[in-house]
């Protein structure tokens, strides 16, 4: 695998990780404000993004071997 490809994947991983963290933080704030529907929606989207993050981590690990 070309180094440029791995760098792009690492960069995407970092950005996706930040997005998931922001959604979880927003879900926590919504929960504190008793906005349960919003909290649930935000947490659900963050969970989906986190799943993709785990898949990307596996892919990167496999490509590095």
N, C-alpha and C positions, 0 to 999 in steps of 0.2 A: 504494500500500500504506500502511496506517495505521502511524503511528510506533509504536504499542503492539505491533503484530505484529512489526515489526523488532526491537524491544527484546526481546521474548520469544524470538525466534530467536537473537539474540546471546547471551542468557542461557543458552539451551539449548546453544548451540555451546560456550560456556565450560565448562559442566558436563560435557558429553560429552568434551571435550578432557581435563579433569581425570581422568575415569574411565579413559580410554584410557591416560593416563600412569601411573595407579596400577596398572593391570593389567600394563603393560610392566615396571614396577618390581618387581611381585610375581613376574613371570616370570623376571626377572634373579636375584632372590633364590633362587627354586626351582632355577634352573640352577646357581647357586653351591653349592647343597646337594645337587647331583646328583639332584634330583627331576625327571627328564627328562619324565615323563608330565605332571606338574603344569605344568612350564615350557611345554611344548608347548600344553597346553590354554589356559593364561593368555595366551600370545602369540597364539594363534589367535583367541580372543575379542577381544583388543585390536585385532588386525588388522581384524576385522569392524566393530568400533566405529569404528576410524579411517576405514574406507571410508565409513561413514555420515557421519562428520564432513566428509569431502571433499565428499560430495553436498550436505550442508547448506551448506557454504561456497559452492558453486556457486549454490545456490538463493538465498542471501542476496545474492550479487553480482548476480544477475539482477533481484532485486526492488529493489535500490537504484538501478538504471538508470532 
